[in-house]
Amino acid sequence: MPLSLRRGRVSAIRERHDALFRLEVDGVACVAYPSLTGPVELDDEVLVNVQARELELGSGGFDVLYANLTRGLELAPEEGAHVMVLPYTPLQHARLHVEEAGDLEWDLRGLPVVCCSLHSQVAPVCAGLADLRIAYVQLAGGALPVSLSDTVRALRERGLVAATAAVAPCFDADVQCVSVASALAWARREHDVAVCAIGPGIVGTGTRFGHGGLAAAEAANAALALGGVPVIAARVSAADERPRHRGVSHHTEAVLALVRGQPVVPEAGEGWREACEGLPLSHMGRGPDDDPDFFASAYAAGVAARGLLA
């Protein structure tokens, strides 16, 4: 299916963050990534991608700004960058990658690596790791821009995430990495633990291996190969109406089937409600009172990773 683009004008700007704008184009909700499109102002003439919204996808309740025709043309590339993100697509652009600064130390020396199959697990996992220096590593399988995540923004404001890394094709993090192995080696430099997850939303088909949650297996295998200790945040639910996600989700079972070693898989822990107080907790529209097992299990993964440092 081709791109579904339309022309319009920016009619409102609702939020401005460093790397994310929430706005309206002709009255329709839209998000813009200024690191891609350049700055955006009221009444700018723009092109927006409307396809996800028109298909009524669960994560597609807004359009995405594709190009700013008023002030976003002939933008200069990032200085010194030579490696492309989203290569050979209409959105290809160069970003500095951490690997370009020289080789990394490839021994993780026991670094705990929490591997999440859903973005909604990140907040409770980080709550279980409070007071540690956490590196958040975003993997493909959901939204690609790290800047889209209000959860990561809130965790940084609370001091629960110290720095972020985007593994290509993800982008908009503190550092850009070609591979998850490089991201973990970067995390080992100055952090106590790495938390790996896909972005908001998830690619899903309902099949055993046809979902974005398998990124957790990639992270776990990289951690094992480099001398880290992977901790799997199990997806658990007593409230999901779909049998494949009731109890321990088939997503978690598929991840474990692909991990080539023995990761830590903790059970639900105590104290998660108090530790998660004030954090954005939402999974498939369900909060902590609707699906407590989900958040308790994710929190337990953080607690287990903390225990590895004792």
N, C-alpha and C positions, 0 to 999 in steps of 0.2 A: 504494500500500500504506500503511495507517495506521501510526502509531507503535506499537511493541511495547513496552509498559511493564509492569513488575511491581513490586510492593511488597516490601521486605525490610528487613533491619537490618544495619548495618555490623558485621562480625564481626572485622575486622582492618584496621589501617592500616600499610602496608608502607613507604611513602616519603612525606615531606612536603617539597615544594619551595614556593617563594613562590607560584606560580600553578598548581601541579599536585599532586594527591594520588594516590598509587596505593594502593588498598585492596581489601578483599574485602567483598562483600555476600552474606551467607549462604554464605560459603566460595567464592564465584565472583569472579574478578578483575574489577576495576572501576577506572575513572579518574574523578576529580572535578576540576572547575575552580572553586576557591573564589571567584574573581571573579564567577562566575555564580550559584553555589549558596549562597554563604556558607560559614562554617567547617563542618567535619565532624569528629565525634568517634565513638568506639566506642559501639555500641548505638543510634546515631541511626536513626530510622525514615526510610526514603528511598524514592524512586521511581527505577528505573534503566531505561534503554533497552537492550533485549537483542537488538535485531533483527540487527545486524551479526554478532554471535557466533552466533546461531541460524541465520543464512544461511551460516555458515562462510566468510565473506569473508576474503581474505588479511590484511587489516588489522583484522579484527574478532575478535580473540582475547580480547576483554574487553568488559564492559559499560560504559556511560557513565552517570554519575549525572545524573539529570534534575532532581530536586528533593529538598531535605532538608526533610522534614515536621516534624522536631523543632526545628531552629534556623534554617531557611533561608527562613521566610516573612516577608513585610512588610519586606524589606531596603530600605534607603534607596538611591536612585540615586547615581551618582558626582556629587560636588558640581560644579556649573557645567556639566555635560554636557547637551547638547540634541539631538545627532545620534544616531540609532539605529543599532545594529549588528544584523544579522539582522532587519531590519524586517518587520513584519506576519507574523512567525512566532511560535510559542509561546515562543521564546527571545529575543525582541526586548528590548534593553536599551540605555540611553544610555551613551555613552563620550565623553570629551573627544577631539576631533579636532584635529590640528595646524593645519588650515585655520581653525579658530575663533579662533586667536590673531592673525589678520590675513593679508594676502596675502604670498606667498613670492616670492623672486627666481627668475624662471623661466629664467634663462640658466645652464645647467650648466657652461659654460666648459670643455668638454673632459673632464668627469668620466668616468672609465672605469666602465662598468656591465656587470658580468658577468651573463649571462642563462642560468639553469639550467633545464632541463626536468624535473629530478628532484631531490628533496631530498638524495639520497645523493651528489650532486656537490658539495654545499656544503663539506664538510670538506676535500677535496683542493683545491678552488678557493681556500679561505682559507689553506691551507698555502702556496700559491704567492704569497700576498699578505702573508706574515708581516712584522711591524714597521710595517705601514701601519694607518691608522685605517679600519676596515671598518664600513660600515653594512649590516646584513642586512635585506632587505626581503622579507616573505613575501606571496605572491600566492595567490589562489584556484586550485584545481586538485588539491589534496590535502587533508590535514588543515587545518582552519581555525585552531585554537589554536596560537600560536607556542610556548606553554608545554609542548605535548606533546613537543617535540623534545629528546631527550637530546643530540643532536649540537650544537644551538645552545647548550645549557647547557654542554657541554664546551668549545666554542670560546670562550665568554665566560670560563670559568675559566682557560683558557690565554692569555687576552688577545688572541685572534685576531679576535674580534668586539667592537667598541666599544659599539654600540647597535643596537636592533632597531626595525623599523617593521612594522606590520600594515596591509595594504591591505584594506579591507572587501571581502568579509565576514570576512576573517581578524581575529583579536583576540588579546589577551594579549601585547602587545609594549610597549616603552618608549613609543612614540607610536602613535596610531591615525590612519590617513589614509583619506580618501574615495577617492583615486585613486592609481595608480602614478606619475603625473606629479607629484603633490604629494609623494609619498614620496621621489622622486629630488631634488626641489628642497630638501626638508628635509635629505636626506643631503649635499647639496653644501655646506651651511652649515659643517659641522665635520668632514667626513670626506674621506679621500683617494679612496675607491672605494666603489661600491655593489655588493652581491651580491644578486641577485634570484632567488628560487626558490619553488616550491610547497612546502607542508608535507609531512611524512611521508605515504607512501601516494600514490597517484595515481588520478584518475578515468580509466578507460580502457575503450574498446570494441573495440579492434583495428582501428579505421578511421583513415583519413588525418587527419581533423580532429576526431575524437571522443575527445580525450584532454586531460588537464590540462596536459600539457607545452607547450601553445600559449600559456600564460602568458608563456613566454620571448619570444615574438614581440611580445606587448603591451608588455613592458618594453623590448625593443629599439626598437620604433617610438616609444615615448615618449622614450627617450634621444636618438634621432636628431632628433626634432622640437624638442627643447629644447637642442640643442647639446652633447649628450654623445656618447660613443663606445661603442657596444655591442660586447661580446665574447661570442660564443656558445660556451657549454660544450657541445661536441658529445657526444652519447651514442654511445659506441663500445663494441663487445663482440666478443670472439672466442669467448665461452663460452655466450652465450644460445642456448637450443635453438630459439627461434622465429626463422624466417628473416627476419621483418620487423625484428628487432632485431640481426641479425648484421652485423658491420661497422659502418658508420654507420647508426644506427637511422632508421626511417621517421619517428620523432618529430622528430629533428633536421632531416630533409628537409622536413617539414611546416612547422616553425618558419621555416626559411630561405625557403620559398615565400611566407610572409606578411610578411616583413620588407621594408619599403619603402625600402631603401637598402642600403648596403654595410657590414655588420658585419664585425668581425674574427673569423675562424674559425681558430684555431690548430690545429696538429697536436700530437701527443703530445710531451711534453718529457722531459728527463732529470732525475734527482735526486729524483723524486717519493717514492720509498720513504723516503729519509732525512728529507725535509721533513714527511712525514705520520706519522712515528714517534709512537706513542702516541695518535693520533687515532682516533675511531670510524669505521672504514671497513667498510661493508657495503652490498651492493647485491643485492637479490633473494636474500638468504641467501648470497651469494658474497663472500668477502674478497679482499684484494689478491693473494693467490697464486692464487686461482681465476679471477680476471678482471682481470689487470693493465692491459689496454688501457683499461678503463672509468675507472680511477682516474688513469692517466697522462694521459688526454685532459682530464679535469676539471682536474687540476693545471696542465696547459699553459694553460688559459684564465686561471687566476690569474696565471701568469707573464707571459702576453701583456698582461694589464691592467696589471701592474706596469711593463712596458716602456713603456707609453703615458705614464708619468709621468717618464720619464728626460729 
